[in-house]
């Protein structure tokens, strides 16, 4: 399969326009067929040993969402104390989740015992099942963007609490908790960049050649 220049340009535009969305969610429901397309895209992610260790928990219950939101409030209050002065003020002003506003919450997990005897590609690096699951999340994020659906990663949560609320088996690890929904707009800049929290690093500062110490080609 070959891609036209137009298709290639569209792909790179997609990558650059992906956003971590935490606000502006509409109440409009995500149709089941659209959500299925997004999850199918996630399921087409690469996985070491073809493990496919991921599962996707769709959450629409307001009661469950409220429980998760309460945990977020506890953890974010504690996390805010890690910063001081202007940085702390900025942290408190940031919108860091859309748990109640988003029509769909989604928990992505990794089953650490799936196809347990399959050690292909994992004998030297045992965490490849977790990294494979993160690849599925990236696929899901890009598919959501194509569908006009905002997606935000909420990491300010206690893994143990979320696992208990969602009744996750002991062998199933929480990898990411996400808010999904149609949004009013996709920002031109990442929200943390426009808020002044951090800036994108120049790609040339991140490329090295042959070994860690060589940053300039030739």
VEXDREN-2710 file (C-alpha; in Angstrom, 1 decimal):
% VEXDREN-2710
k/r/px/py/pz
1/UNK/0.0/0.0/0.0
2/UNK/1.3/3.4/-1.0
3/UNK/0.1/6.7/0.4
4/UNK/-0.4/9.9/-1.7
5/UNK/1.3/13.2/-0.7
6/UNK/-2.1/14.4/0.4
7/UNK/-2.6/11.4/2.6
8/UNK/0.8/11.8/4.1
9/UNK/0.2/15.4/4.8
10/UNK/-3.1/14.6/6.5
11/UNK/-1.4/12.0/8.7
12/UNK/1.3/14.5/9.9
13/UNK/-1.4/17.1/10.5
14/UNK/-3.3/14.6/12.6
15/UNK/-0.2/13.9/14.8
16/UNK/0.4/17.6/15.3
17/UNK/-3.2/18.5/16.1
18/UNK/-3.7/15.8/18.7
19/UNK/-4.5/17.4/22.0
20/UNK/-4.9/16.3/25.7
21/UNK/-8.4/17.7/26.2
22/UNK/-9.7/18.4/29.7
23/UNK/-12.4/21.0/29.1
24/UNK/-15.1/22.0/26.6
25/UNK/-16.8/18.6/26.5
26/UNK/-20.3/18.6/25.0
27/UNK/-23.1/16.5/26.5
28/UNK/-23.6/14.8/23.1
29/UNK/-23.3/11.1/23.4
30/UNK/-20.6/9.2/21.5
31/UNK/-22.4/6.7/19.2
32/UNK/-21.6/3.1/19.9
33/UNK/-20.3/2.5/16.4
34/UNK/-17.9/5.5/16.7
35/UNK/-16.6/4.3/20.0
36/UNK/-16.1/0.8/18.5
37/UNK/-14.1/2.3/15.6
38/UNK/-11.8/4.1/18.1
39/UNK/-11.3/0.9/20.2
40/UNK/-10.7/-1.1/17.1
41/UNK/-8.0/1.3/16.1
42/UNK/-6.4/0.8/19.5
43/UNK/-6.6/-3.0/19.1
44/UNK/-4.5/-2.7/15.9
45/UNK/-1.6/-1.3/17.9
46/UNK/1.7/-3.2/17.8
47/UNK/2.3/-5.6/20.7
48/UNK/5.5/-7.5/21.5
49/UNK/4.9/-11.3/21.0
50/UNK/1.5/-10.4/19.6
51/UNK/0.3/-10.5/23.2
52/UNK/-2.5/-7.9/22.8
53/UNK/-2.5/-7.5/26.6
54/UNK/-5.0/-4.6/26.7
55/UNK/-8.6/-4.3/27.8
56/UNK/-10.9/-1.3/27.6
57/UNK/-13.4/-0.5/30.4
58/UNK/-16.1/1.9/29.2
59/UNK/-17.6/4.0/32.1
60/UNK/-20.8/6.0/31.8
61/UNK/-22.1/5.6/35.3
62/UNK/-22.4/9.0/37.1
63/UNK/-21.9/7.2/40.4
64/UNK/-18.6/5.7/39.3
65/UNK/-17.4/8.9/37.7
66/UNK/-18.1/10.8/40.9
67/UNK/-16.1/8.3/42.9
68/UNK/-13.2/8.7/40.5
69/UNK/-13.6/12.5/40.6
70/UNK/-13.5/12.5/44.5
71/UNK/-10.2/10.6/44.3
72/UNK/-8.8/13.1/41.8
73/UNK/-9.6/16.0/44.2
74/UNK/-7.8/14.3/47.0
75/UNK/-4.7/13.4/45.0
76/UNK/-4.5/16.8/43.2
77/UNK/-4.7/18.6/46.5
78/UNK/-1.8/16.6/47.8
79/UNK/0.1/17.0/44.5
80/UNK/-0.3/20.8/44.6
81/UNK/1.9/20.8/47.7
82/UNK/4.8/19.7/45.6
83/UNK/5.0/23.1/44.1
84/UNK/5.5/26.6/45.6
85/UNK/4.9/30.2/44.7
86/UNK/3.8/31.0/41.1
87/UNK/4.1/27.4/40.0
88/UNK/1.7/26.3/42.7
89/UNK/-0.8/29.0/41.8
90/UNK/-0.6/28.0/38.1
91/UNK/-1.1/24.3/39.1
92/UNK/-4.3/25.2/41.0
93/UNK/-5.6/27.2/38.1
94/UNK/-5.1/24.4/35.5
95/UNK/-8.1/22.3/34.4
96/UNK/-6.6/18.9/34.8
97/UNK/-9.6/16.6/34.2
98/UNK/-13.1/16.4/32.7
99/UNK/-14.3/13.3/34.5
100/UNK/-17.9/14.4/35.1
101/UNK/-18.3/16.6/32.0
102/UNK/-17.2/13.9/29.5
103/UNK/-19.9/11.5/28.4
104/UNK/-17.5/8.6/28.4
105/UNK/-14.7/7.7/30.8
106/UNK/-12.4/4.9/29.6
107/UNK/-9.9/2.8/31.6
108/UNK/-7.2/1.1/29.7
109/UNK/-5.6/-1.9/31.4
110/UNK/-2.8/-4.4/30.8
111/UNK/-3.4/-8.1/31.7
112/UNK/0.0/-9.1/33.1
113/UNK/-0.9/-12.8/32.8
114/UNK/-2.4/-12.8/29.3
115/UNK/-0.8/-15.5/27.2
116/UNK/1.6/-15.9/30.1
117/UNK/3.7/-18.7/28.5
118/UNK/4.4/-16.4/25.5
119/UNK/7.8/-14.9/26.4
120/UNK/8.7/-13.9/22.8
121/UNK/10.5/-10.5/23.1
122/UNK/10.0/-10.4/26.9
123/UNK/12.7/-12.5/28.4
124/UNK/15.2/-9.6/28.6
125/UNK/12.7/-6.8/28.9
126/UNK/9.8/-8.0/31.0
127/UNK/7.7/-4.8/30.8
128/UNK/7.0/-5.0/27.1
129/UNK/3.3/-5.9/27.7
130/UNK/2.9/-2.5/29.5
131/UNK/4.7/-0.6/26.7
132/UNK/2.6/-2.4/24.1
133/UNK/-0.6/-1.2/25.9
134/UNK/0.7/2.4/25.7
135/UNK/1.0/2.0/21.9
136/UNK/-2.7/1.0/21.9
137/UNK/-3.5/4.2/23.8
138/UNK/-1.7/6.3/21.2
139/UNK/-3.7/4.6/18.4
140/UNK/-6.9/5.3/20.3
141/UNK/-6.0/9.0/20.8
142/UNK/-5.3/9.6/17.1
143/UNK/-8.5/7.8/16.1
144/UNK/-10.5/9.9/18.6
145/UNK/-9.0/13.0/17.0
146/UNK/-10.0/11.9/13.5
147/UNK/-13.6/11.4/14.8
148/UNK/-13.7/14.9/16.3
149/UNK/-13.7/13.5/19.8
150/UNK/-11.5/15.0/22.5
151/UNK/-9.6/12.8/24.8
152/UNK/-7.8/13.6/28.0
153/UNK/-5.5/11.5/30.2
154/UNK/-6.2/11.7/33.9
155/UNK/-3.1/10.5/35.8
156/UNK/-3.8/12.3/39.1
157/UNK/-5.4/9.2/40.5
158/UNK/-4.4/6.5/43.0
159/UNK/-4.0/3.2/41.1
160/UNK/-5.1/1.1/44.1
161/UNK/-8.3/3.1/44.5
162/UNK/-9.2/2.9/40.8
163/UNK/-8.5/-0.8/40.7
164/UNK/-10.8/-1.3/43.7
165/UNK/-13.6/0.8/42.3
166/UNK/-13.5/-0.9/38.9
167/UNK/-13.0/-4.4/40.5
168/UNK/-9.8/-5.1/38.5
169/UNK/-8.3/-8.6/38.9
170/UNK/-5.0/-8.7/40.7
171/UNK/-3.2/-9.5/37.5
172/UNK/-4.7/-6.6/35.6
173/UNK/-2.8/-3.3/35.9
174/UNK/-4.3/0.2/35.3
175/UNK/-2.4/1.9/32.6
176/UNK/-4.5/4.9/31.8
177/UNK/-7.8/6.6/32.7
178/UNK/-9.3/8.8/30.0
179/UNK/-12.2/11.2/29.4
180/UNK/-13.8/11.2/26.0
181/UNK/-16.4/13.4/24.3
182/UNK/-17.2/15.7/21.5
183/UNK/-15.7/19.1/22.2
184/UNK/-16.3/22.8/21.3
185/UNK/-12.8/23.1/19.8
186/UNK/-9.3/21.7/19.6
187/UNK/-6.8/24.2/20.7
188/UNK/-4.0/25.4/18.4
189/UNK/-1.5/24.8/21.2
190/UNK/-1.3/22.2/23.9
191/UNK/-3.0/23.6/26.9
192/UNK/0.0/23.3/29.2
193/UNK/2.1/25.1/26.7
194/UNK/-0.3/28.0/26.3
195/UNK/-0.7/28.2/30.0
196/UNK/3.0/28.6/30.4
197/UNK/3.6/25.4/32.3
198/UNK/6.2/24.1/29.8
199/UNK/7.3/24.5/26.2
200/UNK/8.0/22.0/23.4
201/UNK/11.6/21.0/23.3
202/UNK/13.4/21.4/19.9
203/UNK/13.6/18.1/18.2
204/UNK/17.2/18.7/17.2
205/UNK/18.1/18.7/20.9
206/UNK/16.7/15.2/21.3
207/UNK/18.5/13.4/18.4
208/UNK/21.7/11.6/19.1
209/UNK/24.0/9.6/16.8
210/UNK/25.6/6.2/17.5
211/UNK/26.0/6.9/21.3
212/UNK/24.6/9.2/23.9
213/UNK/27.4/11.7/23.8
214/UNK/27.2/12.4/20.1
215/UNK/24.5/15.0/19.4
216/UNK/25.7/16.4/16.1
217/UNK/25.7/14.4/12.9
218/UNK/29.2/13.8/11.4
END
